[in-house]
Amino acid sequence: MLIVYALEPQLSAQEFRAVLVASTLGPRRPVDEPERLEHMLRHADVIVTARDGAKLVGVSRAITDFAFCCYLSDLAVDAAYQHQGIGRRLVAETRAAAGDSASLFLFAAPAAEGYYLKIGMDPMPHGWVIRRSR
């Protein structure tokens, strides 16, 4: 199996939805709102994909200023492809695209916290949020 990583700023909402559903992110993303998924993609600054042939098996979607900060808002890997280093590589490719001067931030689902520690990310104990209303 050869996984190919690429920047894909024009990733389709249909493929994005499919990998969200095939990963553990589906229940926490608006997978039944295609227009919202399209909006999420078109306003992202960095979209990195992982493909096994033509099949999308992973995606990283981030918002960044390319100079100081990068928010990695989605990291999804098809459950059938997990535990093969794909997520780690998607994070590395996202970091490379954002640049060395940008810190990379993300919010982890509780079940994924151990994964981010394992790939070398540091926890941030002081964070604040205003939650979306829908």
N, CA, C and O atoms as CSV, one atom per row, in Angstrom:
chain,resi,resn,atom,element,x,y,z
A,1,MET,N,N,0.843,-1.176,0.000
A,1,MET,CA,C,0.000,0.000,0.000
A,1,MET,C,C,0.892,1.245,0.000
A,1,MET,O,O,1.730,1.425,0.884
A,2,LEU,N,N,0.697,2.089,-0.999
A,2,LEU,CA,C,1.429,3.340,-1.095
A,2,LEU,C,C,0.448,4.486,-0.866
A,2,LEU,O,O,-0.449,4.718,-1.676
A,3,ILE,N,N,0.624,5.184,0.220
A,3,ILE,CA,C,-0.226,6.333,0.530
A,3,ILE,C,C,0.447,7.575,-0.034
A,3,ILE,O,O,1.628,7.815,0.219
A,4,VAL,N,N,-0.293,8.358,-0.791
A,4,VAL,CA,C,0.216,9.584,-1.398
A,4,VAL,C,C,-0.409,10.774,-0.675
A,4,VAL,O,O,-1.627,10.843,-0.511
A,5,TYR,N,N,0.439,11.711,-0.246
A,5,TYR,CA,C,0.010,12.916,0.473
A,5,TYR,C,C,0.107,14.107,-0.465
A,5,TYR,O,O,1.056,14.228,-1.240
A,6,ALA,N,N,-0.884,14.983,-0.387
A,6,ALA,CA,C,-0.878,16.152,-1.272
A,6,ALA,C,C,-1.704,17.278,-0.667
A,6,ALA,O,O,-2.600,17.052,0.146
A,7,LEU,N,N,-1.376,18.498,-1.086
A,7,LEU,CA,C,-2.234,19.636,-0.790
A,7,LEU,C,C,-3.373,19.598,-1.808
A,7,LEU,O,O,-3.128,19.561,-3.013
A,8,GLU,N,N,-4.596,19.606,-1.336
A,8,GLU,CA,C,-5.763,19.553,-2.224
A,8,GLU,C,C,-6.767,20.629,-1.826
A,8,GLU,O,O,-7.774,20.326,-1.187
A,9,PRO,N,N,-6.507,21.882,-2.195
A,9,PRO,CA,C,-7.421,22.971,-1.798
A,9,PRO,C,C,-8.813,22.849,-2.407
A,9,PRO,O,O,-9.751,23.475,-1.912
A,10,GLN,N,N,-8.969,22.068,-3.459
A,10,GLN,CA,C,-10.287,21.916,-4.098
A,10,GLN,C,C,-10.950,20.579,-3.758
A,10,GLN,O,O,-11.804,20.107,-4.508
A,11,LEU,N,N,-10.566,19.970,-2.643
A,11,LEU,CA,C,-11.192,18.719,-2.213
A,11,LEU,C,C,-12.707,18.878,-2.210
A,11,LEU,O,O,-13.226,19.903,-1.768
A,12,SER,N,N,-13.409,17.874,-2.699
A,12,SER,CA,C,-14.871,17.963,-2.763
A,12,SER,C,C,-15.496,17.685,-1.399
A,12,SER,O,O,-14.953,16.938,-0.585
A,13,ALA,N,N,-16.632,18.295,-1.176
A,13,ALA,CA,C,-17.371,18.077,0.073
A,13,ALA,C,C,-17.808,16.623,0.202
A,13,ALA,O,O,-17.884,16.101,1.314
A,14,GLN,N,N,-18.098,15.958,-0.920
A,14,GLN,CA,C,-18.520,14.558,-0.886
A,14,GLN,C,C,-17.399,13.648,-0.378
A,14,GLN,O,O,-17.631,12.766,0.448
A,15,GLU,N,N,-16.183,13.872,-0.880
A,15,GLU,CA,C,-15.057,13.058,-0.404
A,15,GLU,C,C,-14.731,13.374,1.051
A,15,GLU,O,O,-14.440,12.476,1.840
A,16,PHE,N,N,-14.782,14.666,1.399
A,16,PHE,CA,C,-14.527,15.083,2.771
A,16,PHE,C,C,-15.522,14.397,3.708
A,16,PHE,O,O,-15.134,13.846,4.739
A,17,ARG,N,N,-16.798,14.433,3.345
A,17,ARG,CA,C,-17.841,13.803,4.154
A,17,ARG,C,C,-17.554,12.308,4.317
A,17,ARG,O,O,-17.661,11.767,5.418
A,18,ALA,N,N,-17.194,11.653,3.227
A,18,ALA,CA,C,-16.957,10.202,3.272
A,18,ALA,C,C,-15.854,9.841,4.254
A,18,ALA,O,O,-15.996,8.875,5.004
A,19,VAL,N,N,-14.756,10.595,4.268
A,19,VAL,CA,C,-13.669,10.263,5.186
A,19,VAL,C,C,-14.039,10.648,6.624
A,19,VAL,O,O,-13.603,9.977,7.560
A,20,LEU,N,N,-14.823,11.699,6.821
A,20,LEU,CA,C,-15.292,12.027,8.174
A,20,LEU,C,C,-16.140,10.886,8.726
A,20,LEU,O,O,-15.967,10.472,9.872
A,21,VAL,N,N,-17.058,10.381,7.902
A,21,VAL,CA,C,-17.929,9.286,8.323
A,21,VAL,C,C,-17.131,8.006,8.571
A,21,VAL,O,O,-17.425,7.265,9.510
A,22,ALA,N,N,-16.129,7.743,7.741
A,22,ALA,CA,C,-15.321,6.526,7.870
A,22,ALA,C,C,-14.347,6.599,9.046
A,22,ALA,O,O,-13.790,5.580,9.455
A,23,SER,N,N,-14.141,7.800,9.587
A,23,SER,CA,C,-13.254,7.984,10.739
A,23,SER,C,C,-14.116,8.102,11.996
A,23,SER,O,O,-15.303,7.777,11.984
A,24,THR,N,N,-13.506,8.565,13.060
A,24,THR,CA,C,-14.267,8.785,14.296
A,24,THR,C,C,-14.833,10.201,14.395
A,24,THR,O,O,-15.491,10.528,15.383
A,25,LEU,N,N,-14.593,11.046,13.392
A,25,LEU,CA,C,-15.055,12.440,13.458
A,25,LEU,C,C,-16.500,12.649,13.032
A,25,LEU,O,O,-17.103,13.663,13.387
A,26,GLY,N,N,-17.065,11.721,12.285
A,26,GLY,CA,C,-18.408,11.888,11.754
A,26,GLY,C,C,-19.443,12.396,12.749
A,26,GLY,O,O,-20.171,13.337,12.435
A,27,PRO,N,N,-19.532,11.804,13.937
A,27,PRO,CA,C,-20.549,12.261,14.894
A,27,PRO,C,C,-20.338,13.692,15.407
A,27,PRO,O,O,-21.261,14.294,15.955
A,28,ARG,N,N,-19.134,14.234,15.234
A,28,ARG,CA,C,-18.837,15.579,15.749
A,28,ARG,C,C,-18.693,16.622,14.643
A,28,ARG,O,O,-18.227,17.733,14.892
A,29,ARG,N,N,-19.085,16.273,13.447
A,29,ARG,CA,C,-19.021,17.208,12.330
A,29,ARG,C,C,-20.374,17.244,11.623
A,29,ARG,O,O,-21.148,16.292,11.725
A,30,PRO,N,N,-20.669,18.333,10.907
A,30,PRO,CA,C,-21.992,18.469,10.262
A,30,PRO,C,C,-22.084,17.669,8.957
A,30,PRO,O,O,-22.264,18.244,7.884
A,31,VAL,N,N,-21.960,16.349,9.055
A,31,VAL,CA,C,-21.894,15.508,7.864
A,31,VAL,C,C,-23.200,15.478,7.064
A,31,VAL,O,O,-23.205,15.075,5.901
A,32,ASP,N,N,-24.289,15.897,7.675
A,32,ASP,CA,C,-25.566,15.938,6.962
A,32,ASP,C,C,-25.904,17.331,6.464
A,32,ASP,O,O,-27.052,17.614,6.123
A,33,GLU,N,N,-24.903,18.202,6.424
A,33,GLU,CA,C,-25.076,19.569,5.924
A,33,GLU,C,C,-24.039,19.824,4.825
A,33,GLU,O,O,-23.000,20.428,5.089
A,34,PRO,N,N,-24.310,19.370,3.596
A,34,PRO,CA,C,-23.305,19.489,2.528
A,34,PRO,C,C,-22.862,20.925,2.257
A,34,PRO,O,O,-21.695,21.158,1.940
A,35,GLU,N,N,-23.764,21.880,2.376
A,35,GLU,CA,C,-23.371,23.273,2.127
A,35,GLU,C,C,-22.388,23.764,3.184
A,35,GLU,O,O,-21.459,24.514,2.885
A,36,ARG,N,N,-22.604,23.333,4.408
A,36,ARG,CA,C,-21.695,23.728,5.488
A,36,ARG,C,C,-20.319,23.083,5.304
A,36,ARG,O,O,-19.294,23.732,5.516
A,37,LEU,N,N,-20.296,21.811,4.912
A,37,LEU,CA,C,-19.019,21.147,4.629
A,37,LEU,C,C,-18.280,21.862,3.509
A,37,LEU,O,O,-17.069,22.068,3.592
A,38,GLU,N,N,-19.001,22.239,2.468
A,38,GLU,CA,C,-18.399,22.970,1.350
A,38,GLU,C,C,-17.801,24.289,1.845
A,38,GLU,O,O,-16.689,24.652,1.460
A,39,HIS,N,N,-18.530,24.994,2.686
A,39,HIS,CA,C,-18.051,26.261,3.236
A,39,HIS,C,C,-16.789,26.037,4.082
A,39,HIS,O,O,-15.840,26.817,4.007
A,40,MET,N,N,-16.790,24.972,4.881
A,40,MET,CA,C,-15.622,24.643,5.704
A,40,MET,C,C,-14.388,24.431,4.836
A,40,MET,O,O,-13.298,24.891,5.176
A,41,LEU,N,N,-14.560,23.743,3.731
A,41,LEU,CA,C,-13.434,23.466,2.839
A,41,LEU,C,C,-12.955,24.709,2.108
A,41,LEU,O,O,-11.753,24.970,2.049
A,42,ARG,N,N,-13.863,25.464,1.561
A,42,ARG,CA,C,-13.474,26.625,0.744
A,42,ARG,C,C,-12.839,27.734,1.571
A,42,ARG,O,O,-12.143,28.584,1.016
A,43,HIS,N,N,-13.058,27.747,2.882
A,43,HIS,CA,C,-12.475,28.789,3.721
A,43,HIS,C,C,-11.318,28.290,4.572
A,43,HIS,O,O,-10.839,29.001,5.455
A,44,ALA,N,N,-10.872,27.081,4.309
A,44,ALA,CA,C,-9.669,26.568,4.968
A,44,ALA,C,C,-8.449,27.088,4.220
A,44,ALA,O,O,-8.515,27.356,3.021
A,45,ASP,N,N,-7.348,27.229,4.923
A,45,ASP,CA,C,-6.098,27.681,4.320
A,45,ASP,C,C,-5.226,26.519,3.859
A,45,ASP,O,O,-4.481,26.647,2.888
A,46,VAL,N,N,-5.318,25.384,4.556
A,46,VAL,CA,C,-4.505,24.219,4.224
A,46,VAL,C,C,-5.391,22.975,4.283
A,46,VAL,O,O,-6.022,22.699,5.303
A,47,ILE,N,N,-5.429,22.241,3.195
A,47,ILE,CA,C,-6.109,20.942,3.167
A,47,ILE,C,C,-5.093,19.940,2.645
A,47,ILE,O,O,-4.659,20.021,1.496
A,48,VAL,N,N,-4.719,18.993,3.503
A,48,VAL,CA,C,-3.775,17.945,3.135
A,48,VAL,C,C,-4.554,16.636,3.070
A,48,VAL,O,O,-5.332,16.316,3.969
A,49,THR,N,N,-4.336,15.893,2.006
A,49,THR,CA,C,-5.023,14.616,1.853
A,49,THR,C,C,-4.041,13.461,1.853
A,49,THR,O,O,-2.856,13.616,1.560
A,50,ALA,N,N,-4.576,12.297,2.194
A,50,ALA,CA,C,-3.852,11.029,2.101
A,50,ALA,C,C,-4.714,10.115,1.248
A,50,ALA,O,O,-5.885,9.888,1.552
A,51,ARG,N,N,-4.127,9.592,0.176
A,51,ARG,CA,C,-4.879,8.739,-0.744
A,51,ARG,C,C,-4.176,7.401,-0.938
A,51,ARG,O,O,-2.952,7.317,-1.039
A,52,ASP,N,N,-4.997,6.365,-0.985
A,52,ASP,CA,C,-4.564,5.030,-1.368
A,52,ASP,C,C,-5.107,4.834,-2.782
A,52,ASP,O,O,-6.262,4.446,-2.957
A,53,GLY,N,N,-4.288,5.097,-3.776
A,53,GLY,CA,C,-4.784,5.164,-5.147
A,53,GLY,C,C,-5.697,6.375,-5.253
A,53,GLY,O,O,-5.311,7.479,-4.869
A,54,ALA,N,N,-6.899,6.178,-5.767
A,54,ALA,CA,C,-7.855,7.282,-5.888
A,54,ALA,C,C,-8.674,7.476,-4.619
A,54,ALA,O,O,-9.356,8.491,-4.472
A,55,LYS,N,N,-8.615,6.513,-3.698
A,55,LYS,CA,C,-9.454,6.563,-2.496
A,55,LYS,C,C,-8.869,7.507,-1.454
A,55,LYS,O,O,-7.711,7.375,-1.059
A,56,LEU,N,N,-9.689,8.466,-1.014
A,56,LEU,CA,C,-9.300,9.357,0.075
A,56,LEU,C,C,-9.391,8.582,1.380
A,56,LEU,O,O,-10.458,8.085,1.740
A,57,VAL,N,N,-8.258,8.479,2.094
A,57,VAL,CA,C,-8.245,7.721,3.349
A,57,VAL,C,C,-7.925,8.597,4.550
A,57,VAL,O,O,-8.026,8.148,5.692
A,58,GLY,N,N,-7.536,9.853,4.298
A,58,GLY,CA,C,-7.249,10.765,5.398
A,58,GLY,C,C,-7.249,12.197,4.927
A,58,GLY,O,O,-6.989,12.484,3.759
A,59,VAL,N,N,-7.544,13.097,5.855
A,59,VAL,CA,C,-7.540,14.522,5.528
A,59,VAL,C,C,-7.203,15.330,6.779
A,59,VAL,O,O,-7.577,14.979,7.899
A,60,SER,N,N,-6.490,16.409,6.547
A,60,SER,CA,C,-6.207,17.408,7.563
A,60,SER,C,C,-6.677,18.742,6.995
A,60,SER,O,O,-6.346,19.095,5.863
A,61,ARG,N,N,-7.453,19.481,7.790
A,61,ARG,CA,C,-7.969,20.785,7.355
A,61,ARG,C,C,-7.571,21.805,8.401
A,61,ARG,O,O,-7.854,21.626,9.586
A,62,ALA,N,N,-6.907,22.891,7.966
A,62,ALA,CA,C,-6.380,23.867,8.916
A,62,ALA,C,C,-6.626,25.298,8.460
A,62,ALA,O,O,-6.800,25.582,7.275
A,63,ILE,N,N,-6.632,26.175,9.435
A,63,ILE,CA,C,-6.750,27.620,9.222
A,63,ILE,C,C,-5.484,28.238,9.807
A,63,ILE,O,O,-5.114,27.958,10.947
A,64,THR,N,N,-4.819,29.089,9.006
A,64,THR,CA,C,-3.539,29.630,9.456
A,64,THR,C,C,-3.259,30.998,8.852
A,64,THR,O,O,-3.842,31.379,7.838
A,65,ASP,N,N,-2.347,31.734,9.501
A,65,ASP,CA,C,-1.842,32.991,8.925
A,65,ASP,C,C,-0.459,32.773,8.304
A,65,ASP,O,O,0.140,33.712,7.779
A,66,PHE,N,N,0.048,31.536,8.364
A,66,PHE,CA,C,1.344,31.134,7.798
A,66,PHE,C,C,2.536,31.860,8.430
A,66,PHE,O,O,3.642,31.814,7.891
A,67,ALA,N,N,2.321,32.528,9.563
A,67,ALA,CA,C,3.414,33.280,10.183
A,67,ALA,C,C,3.508,33.064,11.691
A,67,ALA,O,O,4.602,33.116,12.252
A,68,PHE,N,N,2.376,32.822,12.355
A,68,PHE,CA,C,2.394,32.749,13.811
A,68,PHE,C,C,1.580,31.582,14.367
A,68,PHE,O,O,2.004,30.926,15.318
A,69,CYS,N,N,0.413,31.323,13.776
A,69,CYS,CA,C,-0.430,30.260,14.324
A,69,CYS,C,C,-1.153,29.496,13.222
A,69,CYS,O,O,-1.430,30.011,12.139
A,70,CYS,N,N,-1.444,28.249,13.552
A,70,CYS,CA,C,-2.178,27.370,12.651
A,70,CYS,C,C,-3.117,26.533,13.508
A,70,CYS,O,O,-2.672,25.844,14.425
A,71,TYR,N,N,-4.403,26.588,13.219
A,71,TYR,CA,C,-5.393,25.793,13.927
A,71,TYR,C,C,-5.750,24.589,13.062
A,71,TYR,O,O,-6.364,24.741,12.007
A,72,LEU,N,N,-5.373,23.415,13.499
A,72,LEU,CA,C,-5.697,22.188,12.792
A,72,LEU,C,C,-7.095,21.777,13.261
A,72,LEU,O,O,-7.258,21.206,14.339
A,73,SER,N,N,-8.086,22.073,12.445
A,73,SER,CA,C,-9.464,21.905,12.883
A,73,SER,C,C,-10.025,20.509,12.616
A,73,SER,O,O,-10.940,20.079,13.318
A,74,ASP,N,N,-9.508,19.802,11.634
A,74,ASP,CA,C,-9.972,18.443,11.351
A,74,ASP,C,C,-8.780,17.555,11.019
A,74,ASP,O,O,-7.948,17.896,10.178
A,75,LEU,N,N,-8.714,16.433,11.682
A,75,LEU,CA,C,-7.742,15.393,11.344
A,75,LEU,C,C,-8.527,14.092,11.345
A,75,LEU,O,O,-8.909,13.591,12.402
A,76,ALA,N,N,-8.766,13.550,10.166
A,76,ALA,CA,C,-9.593,12.354,10.035
A,76,ALA,C,C,-8.868,11.309,9.207
A,76,ALA,O,O,-8.337,11.600,8.135
A,77,VAL,N,N,-8.854,10.090,9.720
A,77,VAL,CA,C,-8.288,8.956,8.984
A,77,VAL,C,C,-9.325,7.836,9.017
A,77,VAL,O,O,-9.828,7.468,10.078
A,78,ASP,N,N,-9.630,7.311,7.853
A,78,ASP,CA,C,-10.548,6.184,7.718
A,78,ASP,C,C,-10.146,5.110,8.744
A,78,ASP,O,O,-8.972,4.753,8.835
A,79,ALA,N,N,-11.107,4.602,9.506
A,79,ALA,CA,C,-10.815,3.629,10.568
A,79,ALA,C,C,-10.073,2.405,10.039
A,79,ALA,O,O,-9.269,1.818,10.762
A,80,ALA,N,N,-10.325,2.012,8.803
A,80,ALA,CA,C,-9.638,0.854,8.218
A,80,ALA,C,C,-8.165,1.134,7.942
A,80,ALA,O,O,-7.400,0.203,7.692
A,81,TYR,N,N,-7.756,2.399,7.984
A,81,TYR,CA,C,-6.373,2.790,7.688
A,81,TYR,C,C,-5.643,3.348,8.915
A,81,TYR,O,O,-4.501,3.793,8.804
A,82,GLN,N,N,-6.281,3.328,10.056
A,82,GLN,CA,C,-5.645,3.875,11.257
A,82,GLN,C,C,-4.527,2.952,11.746
A,82,GLN,O,O,-4.463,1.781,11.372
A,83,HIS,N,N,-3.660,3.495,12.578
A,83,HIS,CA,C,-2.518,2.781,13.171
A,83,HIS,C,C,-1.452,2.443,12.128
A,83,HIS,O,O,-0.748,1.441,12.258
A,84,GLN,N,N,-1.334,3.281,11.093
A,84,GLN,CA,C,-0.319,3.082,10.065
A,84,GLN,C,C,0.543,4.333,9.877
A,84,GLN,O,O,1.342,4.400,8.943
A,85,GLY,N,N,0.383,5.329,10.763
A,85,GLY,CA,C,1.183,6.543,10.666
A,85,GLY,C,C,0.592,7.618,9.769
A,85,GLY,O,O,1.226,8.651,9.553
A,86,ILE,N,N,-0.600,7.402,9.247
A,86,ILE,CA,C,-1.204,8.365,8.330
A,86,ILE,C,C,-1.542,9.670,9.042
A,86,ILE,O,O,-1.266,10.749,8.516
A,87,GLY,N,N,-2.129,9.587,10.217
A,87,GLY,CA,C,-2.459,10.802,10.973
A,87,GLY,C,C,-1.210,11.597,11.316
A,87,GLY,O,O,-1.178,12.818,11.158
A,88,ARG,N,N,-0.191,10.907,11.782
A,88,ARG,CA,C,1.086,11.565,12.105
A,88,ARG,C,C,1.640,12.301,10.884
A,88,ARG,O,O,2.102,13.437,10.994
A,89,ARG,N,N,1.592,11.654,9.734
A,89,ARG,CA,C,2.113,12.273,8.506
A,89,ARG,C,C,1.245,13.453,8.068
A,89,ARG,O,O,1.772,14.457,7.589
A,90,LEU,N,N,-0.079,13.347,8.224
A,90,LEU,CA,C,-0.960,14.472,7.896
A,90,LEU,C,C,-0.643,15.683,8.777
A,90,LEU,O,O,-0.639,16.815,8.293
A,91,VAL,N,N,-0.381,15.455,10.048
A,91,VAL,CA,C,-0.001,16.544,10.950
A,91,VAL,C,C,1.320,17.158,10.480
A,91,VAL,O,O,1.443,18.381,10.419
A,92,ALA,N,N,2.295,16.332,10.152
A,92,ALA,CA,C,3.600,16.835,9.690
A,92,ALA,C,C,3.461,17.635,8.400
A,92,ALA,O,O,4.084,18.687,8.260
A,93,GLU,N,N,2.659,17.156,7.461
A,93,GLU,CA,C,2.459,17.866,6.197
A,93,GLU,C,C,1.732,19.197,6.423
A,93,GLU,O,O,2.023,20.189,5.756
A,94,THR,N,N,0.800,19.209,7.355
A,94,THR,CA,C,0.081,20.450,7.692
A,94,THR,C,C,1.048,21.448,8.295
A,94,THR,O,O,1.046,22.626,7.937
A,95,ARG,N,N,1.865,20.976,9.202
A,95,ARG,CA,C,2.868,21.847,9.834
A,95,ARG,C,C,3.831,22.404,8.793
A,95,ARG,O,O,4.176,23.585,8.835
A,96,ALA,N,N,4.257,21.580,7.877
A,96,ALA,CA,C,5.170,22.038,6.824
A,96,ALA,C,C,4.498,23.089,5.947
A,96,ALA,O,O,5.130,24.077,5.574
A,97,ALA,N,N,3.237,22.888,5.619
A,97,ALA,CA,C,2.518,23.847,4.773
A,97,ALA,C,C,2.307,25.178,5.484
A,97,ALA,O,O,2.352,26.233,4.853
A,98,ALA,N,N,2.079,25.134,6.790
A,98,ALA,CA,C,1.862,26.367,7.559
A,98,ALA,C,C,3.165,27.112,7.816
A,98,ALA,O,O,3.161,28.331,7.982
A,99,GLY,N,N,4.277,26.387,7.849
A,99,GLY,CA,C,5.590,27.001,8.067
A,99,GLY,C,C,6.100,26.812,9.475
A,99,GLY,O,O,5.325,26.675,10.421
A,100,ASP,N,N,7.411,26.807,9.602
A,100,ASP,CA,C,8.066,26.583,10.890
A,100,ASP,C,C,7.803,27.676,11.915
A,100,ASP,O,O,7.925,27.435,13.117
A,101,SER,N,N,7.448,28.862,11.465
A,101,SER,CA,C,7.234,29.956,12.421
A,101,SER,C,C,5.826,29.940,13.009
A,101,SER,O,O,5.534,30.721,13.914
A,102,ALA,N,N,4.950,29.069,12.516
A,102,ALA,CA,C,3.576,28.992,13.022
A,102,ALA,C,C,3.445,27.839,14.018
A,102,ALA,O,O,3.812,26.703,13.718
A,103,SER,N,N,2.922,28.141,15.194
A,103,SER,CA,C,2.588,27.089,16.153
A,103,SER,C,C,1.318,26.403,15.690
A,103,SER,O,O,0.409,27.051,15.172
A,104,LEU,N,N,1.253,25.095,15.873
A,104,LEU,CA,C,0.085,24.330,15.462
A,104,LEU,C,C,-0.748,23.995,16.687
A,104,LEU,O,O,-0.235,23.445,17.662
A,105,PHE,N,N,-2.032,24.325,16.638
A,105,PHE,CA,C,-2.960,24.096,17.737
A,105,PHE,C,C,-4.090,23.186,17.271
A,105,PHE,O,O,-4.453,23.203,16.095
A,106,LEU,N,N,-4.651,22.391,18.183
A,106,LEU,CA,C,-5.865,21.640,17.893
A,106,LEU,C,C,-6.589,21.319,19.181
A,106,LEU,O,O,-6.001,21.325,20.263
A,107,PHE,N,N,-7.879,21.037,19.048
A,107,PHE,CA,C,-8.692,20.543,20.156
A,107,PHE,C,C,-8.917,19.066,19.893
A,107,PHE,O,O,-9.364,18.685,18.811
A,108,ALA,N,N,-8.607,18.228,20.884
A,108,ALA,CA,C,-8.753,16.787,20.709
A,108,ALA,C,C,-10.050,16.295,21.327
A,108,ALA,O,O,-10.477,16.778,22.376
A,109,ALA,N,N,-10.665,15.337,20.670
A,109,ALA,CA,C,-11.757,14.602,21.294
A,109,ALA,C,C,-11.149,13.838,22.468
A,109,ALA,O,O,-9.998,13.408,22.385
A,110,PRO,N,N,-11.894,13.660,23.555
A,110,PRO,CA,C,-11.318,12.971,24.724
A,110,PRO,C,C,-10.662,11.637,24.393
A,110,PRO,O,O,-9.610,11.322,24.949
A,111,ALA,N,N,-11.246,10.858,23.518
A,111,ALA,CA,C,-10.675,9.550,23.180
A,111,ALA,C,C,-9.366,9.655,22.412
A,111,ALA,O,O,-8.616,8.682,22.344
A,112,ALA,N,N,-9.075,10.817,21.830
A,112,ALA,CA,C,-7.871,10.975,21.008
A,112,ALA,C,C,-6.718,11.658,21.737
A,112,ALA,O,O,-5.633,11.800,21.172
A,113,GLU,N,N,-6.930,12.075,22.961
A,113,GLU,CA,C,-5.884,12.825,23.662
A,113,GLU,C,C,-4.574,12.058,23.749
A,113,GLU,O,O,-3.509,12.642,23.549
A,114,GLY,N,N,-4.627,10.778,24.040
A,114,GLY,CA,C,-3.411,9.967,24.130
A,114,GLY,C,C,-2.664,9.899,22.812
A,114,GLY,O,O,-1.434,9.850,22.797
A,115,TYR,N,N,-3.395,9.897,21.704
A,115,TYR,CA,C,-2.764,9.855,20.389
A,115,TYR,C,C,-1.884,11.076,20.177
A,115,TYR,O,O,-0.748,10.948,19.718
A,116,TYR,N,N,-2.391,12.256,20.503
A,116,TYR,CA,C,-1.628,13.481,20.261
A,116,TYR,C,C,-0.387,13.546,21.144
A,116,TYR,O,O,0.646,14.058,20.713
A,117,LEU,N,N,-0.469,13.042,22.357
A,117,LEU,CA,C,0.728,12.940,23.201
A,117,LEU,C,C,1.740,12.001,22.547
A,117,LEU,O,O,2.937,12.286,22.515
A,118,LYS,N,N,1.244,10.885,22.029
A,118,LYS,CA,C,2.110,9.867,21.415
A,118,LYS,C,C,2.878,10.407,20.208
A,118,LYS,O,O,4.014,9.996,19.971
A,119,ILE,N,N,2.278,11.320,19.443
A,119,ILE,CA,C,2.969,11.831,18.258
A,119,ILE,C,C,3.783,13.089,18.561
A,119,ILE,O,O,4.261,13.759,17.646
A,120,GLY,N,N,3.939,13.408,19.854
A,120,GLY,CA,C,4.852,14.474,20.240
A,120,GLY,C,C,4.254,15.850,20.430
A,120,GLY,O,O,4.991,16.833,20.517
A,121,MET,N,N,2.931,15.945,20.498
A,121,MET,CA,C,2.320,17.247,20.740
A,121,MET,C,C,2.233,17.495,22.243
A,121,MET,O,O,2.042,16.560,23.022
A,122,ASP,N,N,2.372,18.743,22.642
A,122,ASP,CA,C,2.291,19.108,24.047
A,122,ASP,C,C,0.876,19.553,24.404
A,122,ASP,O,O,0.244,20.279,23.637
A,123,PRO,N,N,0.371,19.122,25.569
A,123,PRO,CA,C,-0.953,19.598,25.981
A,123,PRO,C,C,-0.904,21.076,26.367
A,123,PRO,O,O,0.122,21.571,26.833
A,124,MET,N,N,-2.014,21.766,26.171
A,124,MET,CA,C,-2.138,23.178,26.552
A,124,MET,C,C,-3.230,23.280,27.615
A,124,MET,O,O,-4.413,23.177,27.293
A,125,PRO,N,N,-2.851,23.478,28.862
A,125,PRO,CA,C,-3.875,23.469,29.912
A,125,PRO,C,C,-4.739,24.731,29.973
A,125,PRO,O,O,-5.806,24.705,30.585
A,126,HIS,N,N,-4.317,25.804,29.371
A,126,HIS,CA,C,-5.053,27.063,29.493
A,126,HIS,C,C,-5.611,27.465,28.138
A,126,HIS,O,O,-4.932,28.109,27.338
A,127,GLY,N,N,-6.830,27.085,27.897
A,127,GLY,CA,C,-7.487,27.450,26.648
A,127,GLY,C,C,-8.925,27.865,26.955
A,127,GLY,O,O,-9.516,27.448,27.951
A,128,TRP,N,N,-9.451,28.676,26.093
A,128,TRP,CA,C,-10.800,29.198,26.312
A,128,TRP,C,C,-11.552,29.142,25.008
A,128,TRP,O,O,-10.947,29.180,23.937
A,129,VAL,N,N,-12.855,29.052,25.084
A,129,VAL,CA,C,-13.658,28.914,23.886
A,129,VAL,C,C,-15.001,29.611,24.066
A,129,VAL,O,O,-15.558,29.641,25.164
A,130,ILE,N,N,-15.505,30.161,22.987
A,130,ILE,CA,C,-16.915,30.566,22.908
A,130,ILE,C,C,-17.524,29.555,21.937
A,130,ILE,O,O,-17.166,29.535,20.759
A,131,ARG,N,N,-18.416,28.741,22.410
A,131,ARG,CA,C,-18.989,27.655,21.596
A,131,ARG,C,C,-19.943,28.184,20.536
A,131,ARG,O,O,-20.631,29.184,20.741
A,132,ARG,N,N,-19.973,27.498,19.401
A,132,ARG,CA,C,-20.893,27.877,18.322
A,132,ARG,C,C,-22.328,27.675,18.790
A,132,ARG,O,O,-22.597,26.843,19.656
A,133,SER,N,N,-23.225,28.425,18.223
A,133,SER,CA,C,-24.625,28.329,18.644
A,133,SER,C,C,-25.417,27.327,17.813
A,133,SER,O,O,-26.557,27.012,18.154
A,134,ARG,N,N,-24.829,26.817,16.723
A,134,ARG,CA,C,-25.516,25.770,15.955
A,134,ARG,C,C,-24.533,24.770,15.415
A,134,ARG,O,O,-24.928,23.817,14.743
